[in-house]
Amino acid sequence: MKVFVDKVGSVTRNLGLGRTVHLTSEVKAEEGAVVAVRIHGEKSVYNQLEDCNGRLVTLHGGDIMVGALGHRNALHGYEGVVPESVVVGQKLNVLNMGGVIGKCTSHNPGVGVPFEAEVLGQVLEFPELMSREGQPAHISSGALKGGSVPVKCPVVYVVGTCMNAGKTYAASAMVRKLAQAGYRVGGAKLTGVSLMRDTLSMQDSGADVVMDFTDAGIVCTGPRTAARVARVLFSEMAAAEVDVIVAETGDGIMGEYGVQAILADPELKGLAGAWVMCANDPVGAAGGVRHLKETYGIDVDVLAGPATDNAVGVRFVEQVVGVPARNARADAAALGGLILEKLAPKLGAGRKS
């Protein structure tokens, strides 16, 4: 069946789909399967979809959109799963703005109940030139595989106590400072649920190369995929000859997106040039710094996020927690400068200036 779609979610960007797609009525109930759905109802909050250009477009009842099956485990959003079976006519839900489709199992009141999404079929792709034999589309098509180039540049890891803890603000501030200093910067998002917004922010801040886990064919990371995806992205960036990588981990250090697998991986930890932690409040700051040290042997180099929004928080972090505090929104240059100073022994003279 050929269908003209109204909107295409960014989670499918690896396939380069157009507005006309062909569907099969046999749907594989697996993470990454690309499906077309019809939106039911209207919403006044959390009602937008990020398209493949990173632009946010509003969804309306009756819209036909393309997304991918996946799960989500967001404290400030939706929790959802891929059902054991998916059939045409079944109503699932839109789980995030990237176009992830699944069965919602719980939601945060702040985002309201999710859109219902009636399954129309699985999208077909036609990998063979001139062939009319379609194959069920999956976001792993055209995904990054990683290379054999060793990673020698330092990685600045940005972790947080939770989602919405200011990690992307901090990452973008550091990208900007490093780029202004003449370095070729890679910006990566290692964990979370598919959305281009954070890596686009790093690109806007001066990153020469940006990648996230969906570029490696993953809708939503977890304990089994996070460390492998990090290796794929780092090796691709090494092949792109970046001088330094700023790598944000989505969600918190105690969440369900696999951040712990990265923190516990000796090889990945060995690449660290600096650790930046973002926290929403003083208790999170103190507990997070202690948890990273006691559980993973990681010393935080600087703390950012809302816990440092004014002098009260900065004073607590520096005097009680004992870690330098810099706020990415109020003093981005100071945060970037501190990291630049920390990385100086591992960086060359810079190649762009």
Rosetta blueprint (number, residue, H / E / L):
1 M L
2 K E
3 V E
4 F E
5 V L
6 D L
7 K E
8 V E
9 G E
10 S H
11 V H
12 T H
13 R H
14 N H
15 L H
16 G L
17 L L
18 G L
19 R L
20 T E
21 V E
22 H E
23 L E
24 T E
25 S L
26 E E
27 V L
28 K L
29 A L
30 E L
31 E L
32 G L
33 A E
34 V E
35 V E
36 A E
37 V E
38 R E
39 I E
40 H E
41 G L
42 E L
43 K L
44 S L
45 V L
46 Y L
47 N L
48 Q E
49 L E
50 E E
51 D E
52 C L
53 N L
54 G L
55 R L
56 L E
57 V E
58 T E
59 L L
60 H L
61 G L
62 G L
63 D L
64 I E
65 M E
66 V E
67 G E
68 A E
69 L E
70 G L
71 H L
72 R E
73 N E
74 A L
75 L L
76 H L
77 G L
78 Y E
79 E E
80 G E
81 V E
82 V L
83 P L
84 E L
85 S L
86 V L
87 V E
88 V L
89 G L
90 Q L
91 K E
92 L E
93 N E
94 V E
95 L L
96 N L
97 M L
98 G L
99 G L
100 V E
101 I E
102 G E
103 K E
104 C E
105 T E
106 S E
107 H E
108 N L
109 P H
110 G H
111 V H
112 G L
113 V L
114 P L
115 F L
116 E E
117 A E
118 E E
119 V E
120 L E
121 G E
122 Q E
123 V E
124 L E
125 E E
126 F L
127 P L
128 E L
129 L L
130 M L
131 S L
132 R L
133 E L
134 G L
135 Q E
136 P E
137 A L
138 H E
139 I L
140 S L
141 S L
142 G L
143 A L
144 L L
145 K L
146 G L
147 G L
148 S L
149 V L
150 P L
151 V L
152 K L
153 C L
154 P L
155 V E
156 V E
157 Y E
158 V E
159 V E
160 G E
161 T L
162 C L
163 M L
164 N L
165 A L
166 G L
167 K H
168 T H
169 Y H
170 A H
171 A H
172 S H
173 A H
174 M H
175 V H
176 R H
177 K H
178 L H
179 A H
180 Q H
181 A L
182 G L
183 Y L
184 R L
185 V E
186 G E
187 G E
188 A E
189 K E
190 L E
191 T E
192 G L
193 V E
194 S L
195 L L
196 M L
197 R H
198 D H
199 T H
200 L H
201 S H
202 M H
203 Q H
204 D H
205 S L
206 G L
207 A L
208 D L
209 V E
210 V E
211 M E
212 D E
213 F H
214 T H
215 D H
216 A H
217 G L
218 I L
219 V L
220 C E
221 T L
222 G L
223 P L
224 R L
225 T L
226 A H
227 A H
228 R H
229 V H
230 A H
231 R H
232 V H
233 L H
234 F H
235 S H
236 E H
237 M H
238 A H
239 A H
240 A L
241 E L
242 V L
243 D L
244 V E
245 I E
246 V E
247 A E
248 E E
249 T E
250 G L
251 D L
252 G L
253 I L
254 M L
255 G L
256 E L
257 Y L
258 G L
259 V H
260 Q H
261 A H
262 I H
263 L H
264 A L
265 D L
266 P H
267 E H
268 L H
269 K H
270 G H
271 L L
272 A E
273 G E
274 A E
275 W E
276 V E
277 M E
278 C E
279 A L
280 N L
281 D L
282 P H
283 V H
284 G H
285 A H
286 A H
287 G H
288 G H
289 V H
290 R H
291 H H
292 L H
293 K H
294 E H
295 T H
296 Y H
297 G L
298 I L
299 D L
300 V L
301 D L
302 V E
303 L E
304 A E
305 G L
306 P H
307 A H
308 T H
309 D L
310 N L
311 A H
312 V H
313 G H
314 V H
315 R H
316 F H
317 V H
318 E H
319 Q H
320 V H
321 V H
322 G L
323 V L
324 P L
325 A E
326 R L
327 N L
328 A L
329 R L
330 A L
331 D L
332 A H
333 A H
334 A H
335 L H
336 G H
337 G H
338 L H
339 I H
340 L H
341 E H
342 K H
343 L H
344 A H
345 P H
346 K H
347 L L
348 G L
349 A L
350 G L
351 R L
352 K L
353 S L
